[in-house]
Amino acid sequence: MSGVAKAGRIAMGTAVAALFSGLAWADAVGLANAAPAWWLLPIAVVVAIGGVDEMCRLCAGRGLFLPAWPLRPAVVAVPLAAACGAQAFSSATSIASPTAAIGWATATFAAALVVLCAVEVAGYRPASRAFERLSVAAFVMAYLGLPLAFMVSLRLLCVENLGPEQRGPGHLGIVPLLSLVGVVKAGDVAAYAVGSLAGRNRMAPLLSPGKTWEGAGAGLAGSLAASWFILRGAGLEPGAQPWGGWMAYGLAVGAAGMLGDLAESLIKRELDAKDSGRSLGGLGGVLDLVDSLLLATPVAWLMWVNAG
């Protein structure tokens, strides 16, 4: 990668990090009396729509044209259901249930799948590759929509009253979500830096020639450091730590993040693409930015739900 390309990648990464940090701060303090998650939901919507558009474009390059017009709202609806469902059915005397949030997202996923089936049935023509389109569309909903719903559920984990006045010994606030993003992205940055400078042994040459074992080791170290820093620095009670503590959390979430990165490389290889898009300049597309988070999110959610 040229020096100009690296500079562009760093500049875009800094801008994205600054935007997320600002919205996370507004969400954490309940700016303008907003309920938890609502300052961050626009990011989920942008990722959902951008990810669907990129998947549709990648598949079109192989002659498979996905029904984008119902797929975009379907993927957006899944994380929105996690937020709206949990908040609509909470009360001042109850705590938001993470399983309830995911339950609403799963129900929305099932309803959207019914709609996609109806679209294919209504427009069926012989040799139209309807089953392929439907299968890939369902994968896109699961690959994008459900992880985004898990992120929303992480933000609402053990939030009492679901308002900016959150109080109580079980209050975790935005820590679970920040721990996910911090651990995964610290691993990404460390793996990229060390792999670029000292990487020699390729980890997956057929999928992603640029990834090395040296970078993978550095990535896990970065994830562990971020896990220690965030979870120790948050000052949570012993029973409010994710399952296994900061070390298990850093290793498991960091490793899942690496797998997510390789999974997107697999998709791009199968669809003959180098990047998912160019909407984020040197960072590539939306999927290139969030790929490592998509598979790490369910792992983080399970460890937080089983906290203590």
C-alpha positions as CSV (number, residue, x, y, z in Angstrom):
1,M,0.0,0.0,0.0
2,S,1.4,3.4,-1.0
3,G,2.1,6.2,1.5
4,V,-0.8,8.2,0.1
5,A,-3.2,5.3,0.5
6,K,-2.0,4.7,4.1
7,A,-2.5,8.3,4.9
8,G,-6.0,8.3,3.5
9,R,-6.8,5.1,5.4
10,I,-5.6,6.7,8.7
11,A,-7.5,9.9,8.0
12,M,-10.8,8.1,7.3
13,G,-10.3,5.8,10.2
14,T,-9.8,8.8,12.5
15,A,-12.9,10.5,11.2
16,V,-15.0,7.4,11.7
17,A,-13.7,6.9,15.2
18,A,-14.4,10.6,16.1
19,L,-17.9,10.3,14.8
20,F,-18.6,7.2,16.8
21,S,-17.0,8.6,19.9
22,G,-19.2,11.7,19.7
23,L,-22.4,9.7,19.3
24,A,-21.4,7.2,22.0
25,W,-20.8,10.1,24.4
26,A,-24.2,11.7,23.6
27,D,-25.8,8.3,24.1
28,A,-24.0,7.6,27.3
29,V,-25.1,10.9,28.9
30,G,-28.6,10.8,27.5
31,L,-28.1,14.1,25.6
32,A,-31.4,15.9,24.9
33,N,-33.1,13.3,27.2
34,A,-32.8,10.6,24.6
35,A,-33.3,7.0,25.7
36,P,-30.3,4.6,25.6
37,A,-29.3,3.5,22.1
38,W,-31.2,6.2,20.2
39,W,-28.1,8.3,19.5
40,L,-26.4,5.3,18.1
41,L,-29.2,3.8,16.1
42,P,-28.5,6.1,13.0
43,I,-25.1,4.2,12.8
44,A,-27.0,0.9,12.7
45,V,-29.3,2.2,10.0
46,V,-26.4,3.5,7.8
47,V,-24.5,0.2,8.3
48,A,-27.6,-1.8,7.4
49,I,-28.4,0.1,4.2
50,G,-24.8,0.5,3.1
51,G,-24.1,-3.2,3.8
52,V,-27.2,-4.3,1.8
53,D,-26.2,-2.1,-1.1
54,E,-22.7,-3.5,-1.2
55,M,-23.9,-7.1,-1.0
56,C,-26.4,-6.4,-3.8
57,R,-23.6,-4.9,-5.9
58,L,-21.2,-7.7,-5.2
59,C,-23.8,-10.4,-6.1
60,A,-24.8,-8.5,-9.3
61,G,-21.2,-8.8,-10.4
62,R,-21.8,-12.6,-10.5
63,G,-25.2,-12.2,-12.3
64,L,-27.3,-12.7,-9.1
65,F,-29.6,-9.7,-8.7
66,L,-31.0,-9.5,-5.1
67,P,-34.3,-7.7,-4.4
68,A,-32.8,-4.6,-2.8
69,W,-36.1,-2.7,-2.3
70,P,-37.5,-5.1,0.3
71,L,-34.1,-6.2,1.6
72,R,-33.0,-2.7,2.8
73,P,-36.0,-2.1,5.1
74,A,-35.9,-5.8,6.2
75,V,-32.3,-5.5,7.5
76,V,-33.0,-2.1,9.1
77,A,-36.0,-3.4,10.9
78,V,-34.2,-6.1,12.7
79,P,-32.0,-3.9,15.0
80,L,-34.7,-1.3,15.3
81,A,-37.0,-4.0,16.7
82,A,-34.4,-4.8,19.3
83,A,-34.5,-1.2,20.5
84,C,-38.2,-0.5,20.1
85,G,-39.4,-3.8,21.5
86,A,-37.3,-3.7,24.6
87,Q,-38.2,-0.1,25.4
88,A,-41.9,-0.3,24.5
89,F,-42.4,-3.3,26.9
90,S,-40.3,-2.0,29.8
91,S,-41.6,-0.2,32.9
92,A,-40.1,1.9,35.7
93,T,-40.0,-1.3,37.8
94,S,-38.4,-3.7,35.3
95,I,-35.0,-4.1,33.8
96,A,-34.5,-4.4,30.1
97,S,-34.1,-8.1,29.2
98,P,-31.4,-8.8,26.7
99,T,-33.2,-12.0,25.6
100,A,-36.4,-10.0,25.1
101,A,-34.6,-7.5,22.8
102,I,-33.2,-10.3,20.7
103,G,-36.6,-12.0,20.7
104,W,-38.2,-9.0,19.0
105,A,-35.3,-8.9,16.5
106,T,-35.7,-12.6,15.7
107,A,-39.5,-12.2,15.3
108,T,-38.9,-9.3,12.9
109,F,-36.3,-11.4,11.0
110,A,-38.9,-14.2,10.6
111,A,-41.5,-11.7,9.4
112,A,-39.1,-10.2,6.9
113,L,-38.3,-13.6,5.6
114,V,-42.0,-14.2,4.9
115,V,-42.1,-11.0,2.9
116,L,-39.0,-11.9,0.9
117,C,-40.6,-15.3,0.1
118,A,-43.8,-13.6,-1.0
119,V,-41.8,-11.3,-3.3
120,E,-40.1,-14.3,-5.0
121,V,-43.4,-16.2,-5.3
122,A,-45.2,-13.2,-6.9
123,G,-42.4,-12.6,-9.4
124,Y,-41.4,-16.2,-10.1
125,R,-40.3,-17.1,-13.6
126,P,-38.7,-20.4,-14.8
127,A,-34.9,-20.3,-14.5
128,S,-35.0,-17.0,-12.6
129,R,-32.6,-18.3,-9.8
130,A,-35.3,-17.5,-7.2
131,F,-34.0,-20.0,-4.7
132,E,-30.5,-18.6,-4.9
133,R,-31.8,-15.0,-4.5
134,L,-33.9,-16.0,-1.5
135,S,-31.0,-18.0,0.1
136,V,-28.6,-15.1,-0.3
137,A,-31.1,-12.5,0.9
138,A,-31.8,-14.6,4.1
139,F,-28.0,-14.8,4.6
140,V,-27.7,-11.0,4.2
141,M,-30.4,-10.5,6.8
142,A,-28.7,-12.9,9.2
143,Y,-25.1,-11.6,8.5
144,L,-26.0,-7.9,8.9
145,G,-29.3,-7.5,10.7
146,L,-28.9,-10.0,13.6
147,P,-25.4,-8.8,14.7
148,L,-26.7,-5.2,14.7
149,A,-29.5,-6.3,16.9
150,F,-27.1,-8.0,19.3
151,M,-25.2,-4.6,19.4
152,V,-28.4,-2.8,20.4
153,S,-29.1,-5.5,23.0
154,L,-25.6,-4.9,24.4
155,R,-26.4,-1.2,24.8
156,L,-29.6,-2.0,26.7
157,L,-28.1,-4.7,28.9
158,C,-29.3,-4.3,32.5
159,V,-30.5,-0.8,31.9
160,E,-33.0,0.2,34.5
161,N,-36.0,2.4,33.5
162,L,-34.5,2.7,29.9
163,G,-34.1,6.5,30.4
164,P,-31.3,9.0,30.9
165,E,-31.8,8.7,34.6
166,Q,-30.4,5.2,34.7
167,R,-29.5,4.2,38.2
168,G,-28.9,1.1,40.3
169,P,-26.2,-1.5,41.1
170,G,-26.9,-3.5,38.0
171,H,-26.4,-0.5,35.7
172,L,-23.8,-1.2,33.0
173,G,-24.6,1.7,30.7
174,I,-22.7,1.8,27.5
175,V,-19.7,-0.3,28.8
176,P,-20.7,-3.6,27.2
177,L,-21.1,-2.0,23.7
178,L,-17.8,0.0,24.1
179,S,-16.0,-3.2,25.3
180,L,-17.1,-5.0,22.1
181,V,-16.0,-2.1,19.8
182,G,-12.8,-1.4,21.7
183,V,-11.6,-5.0,21.9
184,V,-12.3,-5.8,18.3
185,K,-10.9,-2.6,16.8
186,A,-7.8,-2.6,19.0
187,G,-7.1,-6.0,17.6
188,D,-7.7,-4.8,14.1
189,V,-5.3,-1.9,14.5
190,A,-2.6,-4.0,16.2
191,A,-2.9,-6.7,13.6
192,Y,-2.6,-4.2,10.7
193,A,0.3,-2.4,12.2
194,V,2.4,-5.4,13.1
195,G,1.4,-7.4,10.0
196,S,2.4,-4.5,7.7
197,L,5.8,-4.0,9.5
198,A,6.9,-7.4,10.5
199,G,4.5,-9.9,9.0
200,R,6.3,-12.8,7.3
201,N,4.2,-16.0,7.7
202,R,0.8,-15.9,5.9
203,M,-2.2,-17.1,7.9
204,A,-4.7,-17.6,5.1
205,P,-3.0,-17.1,1.8
206,L,-5.9,-18.2,-0.4
207,L,-8.4,-16.0,1.4
208,S,-6.4,-12.9,2.5
209,P,-2.7,-12.9,1.5
210,G,-2.1,-9.8,3.6
211,K,-2.9,-11.4,6.9
212,T,0.0,-13.0,8.8
213,W,0.4,-15.0,12.0
214,E,2.6,-12.2,13.4
215,G,-0.3,-9.8,12.8
216,A,-2.8,-12.3,14.4
217,G,-0.6,-12.6,17.5
218,A,-0.4,-8.8,17.8
219,G,-4.1,-8.5,17.2
220,L,-4.9,-10.8,20.1
221,A,-2.5,-8.9,22.3
222,G,-4.2,-5.7,21.3
223,S,-7.6,-7.2,22.1
224,L,-6.4,-8.4,25.5
225,A,-4.9,-4.9,26.3
226,A,-8.2,-3.2,25.4
227,S,-10.2,-5.7,27.4
228,W,-8.1,-5.1,30.5
229,F,-8.2,-1.3,30.1
230,I,-12.0,-1.0,29.5
231,L,-13.2,-3.6,31.9
232,R,-10.8,-2.6,34.7
233,G,-11.2,1.1,34.0
234,A,-15.0,0.9,34.1
235,G,-15.0,0.1,37.8
236,L,-17.7,-2.5,37.5
237,E,-18.6,-4.8,40.5
238,P,-17.1,-8.3,40.4
239,G,-20.5,-9.8,39.5
240,A,-21.0,-7.4,36.6
241,Q,-18.0,-8.6,34.6
242,P,-18.5,-10.7,31.4
243,W,-18.2,-14.4,31.8
244,G,-14.6,-15.5,32.4
245,G,-13.3,-12.0,33.2
246,W,-11.3,-9.6,31.0
247,M,-8.8,-12.2,29.8
248,A,-11.4,-14.7,28.5
249,Y,-13.4,-11.8,27.0
250,G,-10.4,-10.3,25.2
251,L,-9.3,-13.7,23.8
252,A,-12.8,-14.9,22.7
253,V,-14.0,-11.6,21.3
254,G,-10.7,-10.8,19.6
255,A,-10.5,-14.2,18.0
256,A,-14.1,-13.9,16.8
257,G,-13.3,-10.6,15.3
258,M,-10.4,-12.1,13.3
259,L,-12.8,-14.8,12.1
260,G,-15.3,-12.1,11.0
261,D,-12.6,-10.4,9.0
262,L,-11.7,-13.7,7.3
263,A,-15.4,-14.5,6.7
264,E,-15.8,-11.3,4.7
265,S,-12.7,-12.1,2.8
266,L,-14.3,-15.4,1.9
267,I,-17.4,-13.6,0.6
268,K,-15.3,-11.3,-1.5
269,R,-13.3,-14.1,-2.9
270,E,-16.4,-16.0,-3.9
271,L,-17.8,-12.9,-5.5
272,D,-14.5,-11.9,-7.2
273,A,-14.1,-8.6,-5.4
274,K,-11.1,-7.0,-3.6
275,D,-13.1,-4.5,-1.5
276,S,-16.8,-4.4,-0.6
277,G,-17.0,-0.8,-1.9
278,R,-15.2,2.5,-1.9
279,S,-17.7,4.6,0.1
280,L,-15.2,5.0,3.0
281,G,-12.1,5.8,0.8
282,G,-9.0,4.1,2.1
283,L,-11.0,1.9,4.5
284,G,-13.0,0.4,1.6
285,G,-16.7,-0.1,2.0
286,V,-19.1,-0.4,5.0
287,L,-18.6,-4.2,5.2
288,D,-14.9,-3.7,5.2
289,L,-15.3,-1.5,8.3
290,V,-17.6,-3.7,10.3
291,D,-16.7,-7.2,9.2
292,S,-14.7,-8.0,12.3
293,L,-17.6,-6.8,14.5
294,L,-20.3,-8.9,12.9
295,L,-19.1,-12.3,14.2
296,A,-17.7,-10.9,17.4
297,T,-20.9,-9.4,18.5
298,P,-22.9,-12.6,19.4
299,V,-19.8,-13.9,21.3
300,A,-19.6,-10.7,23.3
301,W,-23.4,-10.8,23.9
302,L,-23.3,-14.3,25.3
303,M,-20.4,-13.5,27.6
304,W,-22.1,-10.4,29.0
305,V,-25.5,-12.1,29.4
306,N,-23.7,-14.8,31.4
307,A,-21.9,-12.1,33.5
308,G,-20.6,-13.0,36.9
